[in-house]
Amino acid sequence: MPPDQPLVLRDARDGVVTLTLNRPARFNALSEAMLDALGAALADTAADADARCVVLAGAGKAFCAGHDLREMRGQPRLDYYRELFARCSTVMQAIRAVPVPVIARVHGVATAAGCQLVAACDLAIAGESARFAVSGINVGLFCATPSVALSRAVSAKRAFDMLVTGRFIDARTAAEWSLVNEAVPDDQLDAAVADKAAVIRAKSPAAIRHGKALFHRQRELNLADAYALAGEVMAQNMMEADACEGIDAFLEKRPPAWAKREG
């Protein structure tokens, strides 16, 4: 890749922001520079008032092959590894901090921290030839940080099976296990992602932003606290102009005209 090419490409059209990992010769391995670039792109997108949905994709033959093992072996120091994995964890949490849905567009392989990226996204659509693994165990390294996102996306036993065997699962299995939402023919992947983004883009921006924040927060609470939080968020949402407009439009049998979000 030419040195002047950005490591993460950003394209924004009609409210859909596409972030493309752009290190195809290394299967989009998450080098330190790539992590910094992705973190910055996510932060910029989180602050973008026009963003309605985000698509996370990979250039070349793969979505993401995980950490850059060659770079990691070049600095065999405990403090370096602590900082590296903390940096990666911050990026994964930045996906959650983006106030609109983030869709992983997965092709090729998504391994180790690449599989973690998929699990960290709110939604994921994969081409049917895509494969997934948390394969660090094959080189003597348990994928501890990927296990956090993975075990929140699939059942504990399925996550642990992947983690201790390092085996690959195909896209259909990933869909059955809820690691991805859909597995589609490879030549329909872009259309499926675009359709999902278009459906989200057509909804109330205010409701989507309330909804993403609430959905993830309530899952970490006990039942009573989750209902208390959900009730408060729903009450606040009802005070939004979009809720008034949406209900009026439904009662009047007409399409809603959502308010443009400011700032």
KEFI-699783 format. One record per residue: residue in one letter; x, y, z of N, C-alpha, C, CB in turn. Coordinates in steps of 0.05 Angstrom, whole numbers, plus 5000, padded with zeros to 4 digits. Glycine has a CB too. Layout:
residues N
SITE resn n.c1 n.c2 n.c3 ca.c1 ca.c2 ca.c3 c.c1 c.c2 c.c3 cb.c1 cb.c2 cb.c3
SITE    a    X    Y    Z     X     Y     Z    X    Y    Z     X     Y     Z
...
end
This chain:
residues 263
SITE resn n.c1 n.c2 n.c3 ca.c1 ca.c2 ca.c3 c.c1 c.c2 c.c3 cb.c1 cb.c2 cb.c3
SITE    m 5017 4976 5000  5000  5000  5000 5017 5025 5000  4981  5000  5024
SITE    p 5012 5044 4983  5027  5069  4983 5028 5082 5010  5017  5089  4962
SITE    p 5050 5094 5019  5052  5105  5046 5033 5128 5051  5080  5114  5050
SITE    d 5023 5141 5030  5005  5163  5035 4976 5155 5037  5008  5183  5012
SITE    q 4971 5129 5034  4943  5119  5037 4935 5117 5066  4940  5091  5023
SITE    p 4912 5128 5074  4903  5125  5102 4898 5096 5109  4878  5143  5106
SITE    l 4902 5090 5134  4897  5063  5144 4867 5057 5148  4912  5058  5170
SITE    v 4852 5078 5151  4822  5075  5152 4810 5095 5133  4812  5079  5181
SITE    l 4796 5084 5113  4782  5102  5094 4754 5109 5105  4779  5088  5066
SITE    r 4746 5134 5102  4720  5143  5112 4704 5154 5089  4723  5164  5134
SITE    d 4680 5144 5085  4662  5153  5064 4635 5158 5077  4660  5133  5041
SITE    a 4624 5182 5074  4598  5189  5086 4579 5197 5064  4601  5211  5107
SITE    r 4557 5182 5062  4537  5188  5042 4509 5184 5053  4541  5170  5017
SITE    d 4493 5204 5051  4465  5203  5060 4461 5191 5088  4449  5186  5040
SITE    g 4479 5200 5106  4477  5191  5133 4490 5165 5140  4449  5190  5141
SITE    v 4500 5151 5120  4514  5125  5125 4544 5130 5123  4504  5103  5105
SITE    v 4558 5125 5144  4587  5129  5145 4600 5101 5142  4596  5143  5171
SITE    t 4616 5097 5122  4631  5072  5118 4660 5076 5125  4628  5062  5088
SITE    l 4669 5060 5145  4697  5060  5153 4709 5034 5143  4700  5063  5184
SITE    t 4730 5037 5126  4742  5013  5114 4771 5010 5124  4741  5015  5084
SITE    l 4777 4988 5137  4804  4982  5145 4820 4978 5119  4806  4956  5163
SITE    n 4842 4993 5117  4856  4995  5091 4885 4986 5093  4854  5023  5081
SITE    r 4889 4961 5100  4916  4949  5101 4914 4922 5088  4927  4947  5130
SITE    p 4905 4921 5063  4898  4896  5050 4921 4876 5048  4887  4901  5023
SITE    a 4945 4886 5044  4968  4867  5040 4973 4851 5066  4993  4883  5033
SITE    r 4964 4861 5089  4967  4847  5114 4940 4838 5125  4981  4865  5135
SITE    f 4921 4834 5108  4894  4826  5115 4882 4843 5137  4895  4796  5124
SITE    n 4889 4869 5135  4878  4889  5154 4885 4883 5183  4848  4892  5150
SITE    a 4909 4872 5188  4918  4867  5215 4918 4893 5231  4945  4854  5215
SITE    l 4911 4891 5256  4908  4914  5273 4935 4922 5285  4888  4909  5296
SITE    s 4951 4935 5270  4976  4947  5280 4970 4970 5299  4994  4957  5257
SITE    e 4990 4979 5313  4986  5002  5330 4975 5026 5315  5013  5010  5344
SITE    a 4986 5031 5291  4977  5053  5275 4948 5049 5266  4995  5057  5251
SITE    m 4941 5024 5259  4914  5019  5250 4894 5023 5273  4912  4990  5240
SITE    l 4901 5014 5297  4884  5019  5320 4880 5049 5325  4896  5005  5346
SITE    d 4902 5064 5323  4899  5093  5327 4881 5105 5306  4927  5106  5327
SITE    a 4885 5097 5281  4869  5108  5259 4839 5100 5262  4879  5098  5232
SITE    l 4834 5076 5270  4806  5067  5274 4793 5082 5298  4804  5037  5278
SITE    g 4808 5085 5319  4798  5099  5342 4791 5128 5335  4818  5099  5365
SITE    a 4809 5141 5320  4804  5169  5312 4779 5170 5293  4828  5180  5297
SITE    a 4777 5151 5275  4754  5151  5257 4727 5147 5271  4757  5130  5235
SITE    l 4728 5129 5291  4704  5125  5307 4696 5149 5324  4708  5101  5326
SITE    a 4717 5163 5335  4711  5187  5350 4700 5209 5332  4737  5197  5363
SITE    d 4711 5212 5308  4700  5232  5290 4671 5226 5282  4718  5234  5264
SITE    t 4666 5201 5278  4639  5192  5270 4619 5196 5293  4639  5163  5261
SITE    a 4628 5190 5318  4611  5194  5341 4602 5223 5344  4625  5184  5366
SITE    a 4619 5241 5335  4614  5270  5337 4599 5281 5313  4639  5285  5341
SITE    d 4593 5264 5294  4581  5273  5269 4551 5273 5272  4589  5255  5245
SITE    a 4539 5296 5273  4510  5299  5277 4494 5287 5254  4502  5327  5281
SITE    d 4506 5285 5231  4492  5275  5207 4492 5245 5205  4503  5287  5182
SITE    a 4509 5232 5221  4512  5203  5219 4486 5189 5228  4536  5193  5235
SITE    r 4476 5170 5213  4453  5155  5220 4459 5125 5223  4431  5159  5199
SITE    c 4481 5117 5212  4489  5089  5213 4518 5087 5204  4470  5071  5195
SITE    v 4533 5067 5215  4561  5063  5208 4564 5035 5197  4579  5069  5232
SITE    v 4580 5033 5176  4588  5006  5165 4618 5004 5169  4580  5003  5135
SITE    l 4626 4982 5181  4655  4976  5185 4662 4953 5166  4661  4969  5215
SITE    a 4681 4959 5148  4688  4940  5127 4719 4937 5126  4677  4949  5100
SITE    g 4728 4918 5109  4756  4914  5105 4763 4914 5076  4765  4888  5118
SITE    a 4785 4926 5068  4794  4926  5040 4809 4900 5034  4813  4950  5035
SITE    g 4808 4893 5009  4823  4869  5000 4808 4843 5005  4849  4868  5013
SITE    k 4823 4822 5011  4812  4795  5012 4801 4787 5039  4834  4775  5005
SITE    a 4804 4804 5060  4795  4796  5086 4783 4820 5101  4818  4784  5102
SITE    f 4766 4814 5121  4756  4834  5138 4778 4843 5157  4731  4824  5155
SITE    c 4788 4825 5174  4810  4832  5192 4821 4806 5204  4800  4851  5215
SITE    a 4848 4804 5203  4861  4780  5213 4871 4783 5242  4885  4774  5195
SITE    g 4862 4804 5256  4869  4807  5284 4894 4824 5287  4874  4780  5296
SITE    h 4907 4820 5310  4931  4836  5316 4954 4830 5296  4940  4832  5345
SITE    d 4972 4849 5294  4996  4845  5277 5016 4830 5294  5007  4873  5267
SITE    l 5018 4804 5290  5036  4787  5306 5065 4794 5303  5031  4758  5300
SITE    r 5073 4801 5278  5101  4808  5274 5108 4834 5290  5106  4813  5243
SITE    e 5091 4853 5290  5096  4878  5305 5097 4871 5335  5074  4899  5300
SITE    m 5078 4854 5344  5077  4847  5372 5103 4833 5381  5053  4829  5378
SITE    r 5114 4815 5365  5138  4801  5372 5162 4819 5372  5142  4777  5354
SITE    g 5160 4841 5359  5183  4859  5357 5188 4874 5383  5179  4879  5335
SITE    q 5170 4874 5401  5173  4889  5426 5165 4872 5450  5157  4916  5426
SITE    p 5181 4852 5457  5174  4833  5478 5176 4844 5507  5190  4808  5476
SITE    r 5159 4863 5513  5160  4876  5539 5131 4876 5551  5171  4905  5538
SITE    l 5129 4870 5577  5103  4869  5590 5089 4895 5588  5106  4860  5619
SITE    d 5103 4918 5593  5089  4944  5592 5079 4950 5564  5108  4966  5601
SITE    y 5093 4941 5543  5084  4945  5516 5058 4930 5510  5106  4937  5495
SITE    y 5058 4904 5519  5034  4888  5514 5010 4899 5530  5040  4859  5521
SITE    r 5015 4907 5554  4993  4919  5570 4981 4943 5556  5003  4927  5598
SITE    e 4998 4960 5546  4988  4984  5532 4974 4977 5506  5012  5004  5527
SITE    l 4985 4958 5491  4973  4950  5466 4945 4939 5470  4991  4929  5452
SITE    f 4941 4921 5489  4915  4909  5492 4895 4929 5505  4917  4884  5509
SITE    a 4905 4947 5521  4888  4968  5531 4879 4986 5509  4903  4985  5553
SITE    r 4897 4992 5490  4890  5009  5467 4869 4995 5450  4915  5015  5450
SITE    c 4872 4969 5446  4853  4954  5430 4826 4953 5444  4863  4925  5425
SITE    s 4826 4949 5470  4801  4948  5485 4787 4975 5484  4806  4941  5514
SITE    t 4802 4997 5484  4790  5024  5482 4776 5027 5454  4811  5045  5485
SITE    v 4789 5017 5433  4776  5019  5407 4751 5002 5406  4796  5009  5385
SITE    m 4751 4978 5417  4727  4962  5417 4704 4976 5432  4732  4934  5430
SITE    q 4711 4989 5454  4690  5003  5469 4681 5029 5454  4700  5011  5497
SITE    a 4698 5039 5437  4691  5063  5421 4668 5056 5402  4715  5074  5406
SITE    i 4667 5031 5393  4645  5022  5376 4619 5026 5391  4649  4993  5366
SITE    r 4619 5018 5416  4595  5021  5433 4588 5050 5436  4598  5007  5460
SITE    a 4609 5067 5438  4604  5096  5444 4593 5111 5420  4630  5108  5452
SITE    v 4597 5100 5395  4584  5113  5372 4554 5112 5377  4592  5099  5345
SITE    p 4540 5135 5376  4512  5135  5384 4492 5123 5364  4504  5163  5389
SITE    v 4502 5114 5341  4484  5102  5321 4494 5073 5316  4484  5118  5294
SITE    p 4477 5056 5304  4485  5028  5300 4510 5026 5282  4462  5013  5288
SITE    v 4527 5007 5289  4551  5000  5274 4547 4972 5263  4577  5002  5291
SITE    i 4548 4969 5236  4545  4944  5223 4572 4934 5212  4524  4947  5199
SITE    a 4580 4910 5220  4603  4898  5208 4596 4885 5181  4616  4877  5228
SITE    r 4611 4892 5161  4608  4879  5134 4631 4860 5131  4608  4901  5110
SITE    v 4626 4834 5134  4647  4815  5137 4651 4797 5112  4642  4797  5161
SITE    h 4675 4797 5102  4682  4779  5081 4710 4766 5087  4683  4794  5053
SITE    g 4716 4745 5073  4742  4732  5078 4743 4721 5107  4765  4752  5074
SITE    v 4764 4729 5121  4767  4719  5149 4764 4742 5169  4794  4705  5152
SITE    a 4754 4734 5192  4753  4752  5215 4764 4735 5238  4724  4763  5221
SITE    t 4790 4739 5244  4803  4721  5264 4813 4738 5288  4825  4706  5251
SITE    a 4814 4725 5311  4824  4736  5336 4812 4764 5341  4855  4739  5334
SITE    a 4828 4785 5341  4817  4812  5346 4799 4821 5323  4839  4832  5350
SITE    g 4801 4808 5300  4783  4814  5278 4755 4802 5284  4793  4802  5252
SITE    c 4754 4779 5296  4729  4767  5305 4718 4784 5327  4733  4737  5313
SITE    q 4736 4794 5344  4727  4812  5366 4714 4837 5355  4752  4820  5383
SITE    l 4724 4848 5333  4712  4871  5320 4683 4864 5312  4728  4880  5296
SITE    v 4679 4841 5300  4653  4833  5291 4634 4831 5315  4654  4806  5276
SITE    a 4643 4818 5336  4626  4814  5360 4620 4841 5374  4640  4795  5379
SITE    a 4639 4860 5371  4635  4886  5385 4615 4904 5370  4661  4900  5387
SITE    c 4611 4899 5344  4592  4915  5329 4563 4909 5337  4596  4910  5298
SITE    d 4546 4928 5333  4518  4924  5340 4504 4904 5322  4503  4951  5339
SITE    l 4511 4903 5297  4500  4885  5277 4522 4875 5260  4477  4899  5261
SITE    a 4518 4853 5246  4539  4842  5228 4525 4826 5206  4559  4825  5243
SITE    i 4535 4830 5182  4526  4814  5159 4551 4803 5145  4509  4832  5139
SITE    a 4550 4778 5139  4573  4764  5128 4567 4752 5101  4584  4743  5147
SITE    g 4587 4752 5083  4585  4737  5059 4588 4707 5066  4607  4745  5039
SITE    e 4575 4690 5051  4574  4662  5058 4601 4648 5058  4555  4647  5040
SITE    s 4621 4659 5045  4648  4647  5045 4665 4657 5069  4662  4652  5019
SITE    a 4654 4675 5085  4670  4686  5107 4674 4664 5128  4655  4710  5120
SITE    r 4696 4667 5143  4702  4648  5164 4711 4663 5189  4724  4627  5156
SITE    f 4706 4652 5212  4710  4665  5238 4725 4647 5257  4683  4674  5250
SITE    a 4744 4658 5272  4758  4643  5292 4771 4662 5312  4780  4625  5279
SITE    v 4774 4652 5337  4791  4665  5356 4814 4646 5361  4775  4672  5384
SITE    s 4833 4647 5343  4853  4626  5339 4880 4630 5353  4858  4622  5310
SITE    g 4881 4649 5371  4906  4654  5386 4916 4629 5399  4902  4675  5406
SITE    i 4898 4611 5408  4906  4587  5423 4925 4570 5406  4882  4571  5432
SITE    n 4922 4572 5379  4939  4556  5361 4968 4565 5361  4928  4558  5333
SITE    v 4973 4589 5371  5001  4598  5373 5009 4603 5402  5005  4624  5357
SITE    g 4994 4590 5420  5000  4591  5449 4990 4615 5463  5029  4590  5451
SITE    l 4970 4629 5452  4960  4654  5464 4930 4652 5466  4969  4679  5447
SITE    f 4919 4651 5490  4890  4651  5493 4879 4679 5486  4882  4643  5523
SITE    c 4859 4679 5469  4848  4705  5460 4830 4717 5482  4831  4701  5434
SITE    a 4844 4728 5503  4830  4737  5527 4812 4762 5521  4850  4744  5548
SITE    t 4824 4782 5508  4808  4806  5502 4786 4800 5482  4826  4829  5492
SITE    p 4791 4785 5460  4768  4778  5443 4746 4762 5457  4778  4761  5420
SITE    s 4753 4747 5479  4733  4732  5493 4711 4749 5505  4746  4715  5514
SITE    v 4719 4774 5512  4699  4792  5524 4676 4798 5506  4713  4819  5533
SITE    a 4682 4807 5481  4661  4813  5462 4648 4787 5452  4672  4828  5438
SITE    l 4664 4766 5447  4652  4741  5437 4632 4729 5456  4675  4722  5431
SITE    s 4639 4728 5482  4621  4716  5501 4596 4732 5507  4636  4711  5527
SITE    r 4596 4757 5497  4571  4773  5499 4554 4771 5474  4579  4802  5504
SITE    a 4565 4758 5453  4551  4756  5428 4539 4728 5424  4569  4763  5405
SITE    v 4554 4707 5433  4545  4680  5430 4544 4667 5458  4564  4663  5411
SITE    s 4533 4643 5460  4530  4630  5486 4558 4624 5497  4514  4604  5483
SITE    a 4559 4621 5524  4585  4617  5537 4598 4592 5527  4580  4615  5567
SITE    k 4584 4570 5524  4596  4545  5515 4607 4547 5487  4576  4521  5518
SITE    r 4592 4560 5469  4602  4563  5442 4626 4581 5441  4579  4575  5424
SITE    a 4626 4603 5456  4649  4621  5457 4673 4606 5467  4643  4645  5474
SITE    f 4670 4591 5489  4693  4577  5501 4703 4556 5483  4685  4565  5528
SITE    d 4685 4542 5469  4694  4522  5449 4712 4535 5428  4670  4509  5435
SITE    m 4704 4558 5417  4721  4571  5397 4747 4580 5409  4706  4596  5386
SITE    l 4747 4589 5434  4771  4600  5446 4791 4578 5453  4763  4614  5472
SITE    v 4782 4554 5460  4802  4534  5469 4809 4515 5446  4791  4518  5492
SITE    t 4794 4515 5424  4801  4498  5401 4814 4514 5379  4776  4483  5391
SITE    g 4808 4539 5377  4818  4556  5355 4806 4549 5329  4848  4552  5354
SITE    r 4784 4534 5329  4773  4525  5303 4758 4547 5289  4754  4501  5308
SITE    f 4756 4545 5263  4741  4564  5247 4712 4555 5245  4753  4566  5219
SITE    i 4694 4574 5245  4666  4568  5238 4659 4584 5213  4647  4576  5262
SITE    d 4641 4573 5197  4633  4587  5173 4611 4607 5178  4624  4566  5152
SITE    a 4604 4622 5157  4585  4644  5161 4557 4634 5169  4583  4660  5135
SITE    r 4549 4612 5158  4522  4601  5166 4522 4594 5195  4515  4577  5149
SITE    t 4543 4581 5205  4545  4575  5233 4546 4601 5250  4569  4557  5239
SITE    a 4561 4620 5241  4563  4646  5255 4535 4658 5258  4582  4665  5241
SITE    a 4519 4656 5237  4491  4667  5239 4474 4650 5258  4478  4667  5211
SITE    e 4477 4624 5257  4462  4607  5276 4469 4613 5305  4466  4577  5269
SITE    w 4494 4619 5309  4504  4625  5336 4501 4654 5345  4533  4618  5338
SITE    s 4490 4671 5327  4486  4699  5333 4511 4716 5334  4471  4702  5359
SITE    l 4533 4706 5323  4556  4723  5320 4551 4743 5298  4581  4706  5313
SITE    v 4537 4736 5278  4528  4754  5257 4497 4752 5254  4542  4748  5229
SITE    n 4485 4773 5243  4456  4772  5239 4447 4756 5215  4446  4800  5237
SITE    e 4463 4758 5194  4456  4744  5169 4481 4735 5155  4440  4763  5151
SITE    a 4479 4712 5141  4499  4703  5122 4486 4703 5095  4511  4675  5130
SITE    v 4497 4717 5076  4485  4720  5049 4505 4712 5028  4475  4749  5045
SITE    p 4495 4705 5004  4514  4700  4982 4534 4723 4979  4499  4694  4956
SITE    d 4559 4716 4973  4580  4736  4971 4572 4759 4953  4606  4724  4962
SITE    d 4560 4753 4930  4554  4774  4911 4530 4791 4919  4548  4762  4884
SITE    q 4517 4784 4942  4495  4800  4953 4503 4814 4979  4471  4782  4958
SITE    l 4528 4812 4986  4536  4824  5012 4533 4854 5013  4566  4817  5018
SITE    d 4542 4868 4992  4540  4897  4992 4511 4906 4992  4554  4909  4968
SITE    a 4494 4892 4977  4466  4899  4976 4452 4894 5003  4452  4882  4954
SITE    a 4459 4872 5016  4447  4866  5042 4455 4887 5063  4455  4838  5052
SITE    v 4480 4895 5063  4489  4916  5082 4476 4942 5075  4520  4919  5080
SITE    a 4474 4949 5050  4461  4974  5042 4431 4974 5050  4464  4979  5012
SITE    d 4418 4951 5046  4390  4949  5054 4386 4953 5084  4378  4922  5045
SITE    k 4403 4941 5100  4401  4944  5129 4406 4972 5137  4421  4925  5143
SITE    a 4426 4985 5125  4432  5013  5132 4409 5031 5123  4458  5022  5118
SITE    a 4396 5025 5100  4374  5042  5091 4350 5040 5109  4366  5033  5062
SITE    v 4345 5016 5120  4322  5013  5138 4327 5029 5164  4318  4983  5146
SITE    i 4352 5028 5174  4359  5043  5198 4357 5073 5192  4387  5036  5208
SITE    r 4368 5081 5169  4369  5110  5162 4341 5121 5160  4383  5113  5136
SITE    a 4321 5104 5153  4293  5114  5150 4279 5119 5176  4278  5094  5134
SITE    k 4291 5110 5198  4278  5113  5225 4285 5140 5237  4286  5090  5243
SITE    s 4271 5146 5258  4277  5171  5273 4305 5171 5284  4257  5175  5296
SITE    p 4321 5191 5276  4349  5193  5288 4349 5194 5318  4363  5217  5276
SITE    a 4330 5209 5329  4330  5211  5359 4323 5185 5372  4309  5232  5367
SITE    a 4304 5170 5361  4296  5145  5372 4319 5124 5370  4271  5134  5359
SITE    i 4333 5124 5347  4355  5105  5344 4377 5111 5364  4367  5107  5315
SITE    r 4383 5136 5368  4405  5143  5387 4396 5137 5416  4412  5173  5385
SITE    h 4372 5143 5424  4362  5135  5450 4364 5104 5452  4332  5144  5454
SITE    g 4355 5090 5431  4353  5061  5432 4380 5047 5435  4340  5052  5408
SITE    k 4400 5056 5420  4426  5042  5422 4438 5046 5450  4446  5053  5401
SITE    a 4437 5070 5460  4448  5075  5487 4434 5058 5508  4446  5104  5494
SITE    l 4407 5058 5507  4391  5043  5526 4396 5013 5524  4362  5049  5523
SITE    f 4396 5003 5499  4398  4974  5495 4422 4962 5509  4398  4967  5465
SITE    h 4445 4974 5504  4470  4963  5516 4472 4968 5546  4494  4975  5502
SITE    r 4462 4990 5555  4463  4996  5584 4446 4977 5600  4456  5025  5590
SITE    q 4421 4972 5591  4402  4956  5606 4411 4927 5609  4375  4957  5594
SITE    r 4427 4917 5590  4436  4890  5591 4455 4885 5614  4449  4882  5564
SITE    e 4467 4906 5624  4487  4903  5645 4474 4906 5673  4509  4924  5642
SITE    l 4448 4911 5674  4434  4916  5699 4417 4893 5708  4417  4941  5696
SITE    n 4409 4892 5733  4390  4873  5742 4362 4881 5731  4389  4871  5773
SITE    l 4343 4863 5733  4317  4866  5720 4303 4892 5728  4299  4843  5726
SITE    a 4302 4897 5754  4288  4921  5764 4301 4947 5755  4286  4921  5795
SITE    d 4328 4948 5757  4342  4972  5748 4340 4975 5717  4371  4970  5756
SITE    a 4340 4953 5703  4337  4955  5674 4310 4967 5666  4340  4927  5661
SITE    y 4289 4958 5680  4262  4969  5674 4261 4998 5682  4241  4953  5688
SITE    a 4273 5006 5704  4273  5034  5713 4287 5051 5693  4286  5037  5741
SITE    l 4310 5042 5683  4324  5058  5663 4309 5059 5637  4352  5045  5658
SITE    a 4298 5037 5629  4283  5036  5604 4258 5054 5605  4274  5007  5597
SITE    g 4245 5055 5628  4221  5072  5630 4229 5102 5628  4208  5067  5657
SITE    e 4252 5109 5641  4261  5137  5639 4269 5144 5611  4284  5141  5658
SITE    v 4283 5126 5597  4291  5132  5570 4267 5134 5552  4310  5110  5559
SITE    m 4247 5117 5556  4223  5119  5539 4207 5144 5544  4205  5094  5544
SITE    a 4206 5153 5569  4193  5178  5576 4207 5201 5562  4191  5182  5606
SITE    q 4234 5201 5564  4249  5223  5551 4245 5222 5521  4279  5220  5558
SITE    n 4245 5198 5510  4240  5195  5481 4213 5206 5472  4243  5165  5473
SITE    m 4193 5202 5489  4166  5212  5483 4165 5242 5482  4146  5202  5504
SITE    m 4184 5256 5494  4185  5285  5494 4199 5295 5469  4199  5295  5518
SITE    e 4210 5277 5453  4224  5286  5428 4203 5293 5407  4242  5263  5418
SITE    a 4210 5312 5390  4192  5320  5368 4187 5297 5350  4205  5343  5353
SITE    d 4206 5280 5346  4202  5257  5328 4181 5238 5338  4228  5242  5324
SITE    a 4179 5234 5364  4158  5216  5374 4131 5228 5370  4163  5211  5404
SITE    c 4128 5254 5374  4103  5267  5369 4095 5265 5340  4104  5297  5378
SITE    e 4115 5271 5323  4110  5270  5294 4104 5241 5285  4135  5280  5279
SITE    g 4119 5222 5295  4115  5194  5286 4087 5184 5294  4136  5177  5298
SITE    i 4079 5190 5318  4052  5180  5327 4030 5195 5311  4049  5185  5357
SITE    d 4033 5221 5308  4013  5236  5292 4012 5225 5263  4020  5266  5292
SITE    a 4035 5220 5252  4035  5209  5224 4022 5182 5223  4064  5207  5214
SITE    f 4026 5165 5243  4013  5139  5243 3983 5142 5245  4024  5122  5267
SITE    l 3974 5160 5263  3945  5163  5267 3932 5176 5242  3940  5181  5291
SITE    e 3948 5193 5228  3938  5206  5204 3943 5191 5179  3949  5234  5202
SITE    k 3955 5167 5182  3961  5150  5159 3978 5163 5137  3935  5139  5146
SITE    r 4000 5176 5146  4018  5189  5127 4047 5183 5135  4013  5220  5126
SITE    p 4066 5186 5117  4094  5182  5125 4104 5203 5144  4112  5181  5100
SITE    p 4120 5196 5164  4131  5216  5182 4152 5233 5170  4141  5203  5207
SITE    a 4155 5257 5179  4177  5275  5171 4195 5280 5195  4166  5303  5159
SITE    w 4216 5265 5197  4233  5267  5221 4248 5293 5222  4254  5243  5222
SITE    a 4252 5303 5247  4267  5327  5251 4297 5323 5246  4263  5338  5280
SITE    k 4310 5342 5234  4339  5340  5230 4353 5344 5257  4350  5361  5209
SITE    r 4372 5326 5264  4386  5328  5289 4406 5351 5288  4400  5302  5296
SITE    e 4407 5367 5310  4426  5389  5311 4449 5382 5330  4411  5415  5321
SITE    g 4473 5389 5321  4497  5388  5338 4503 5361 5349  4495  5406  5359
end
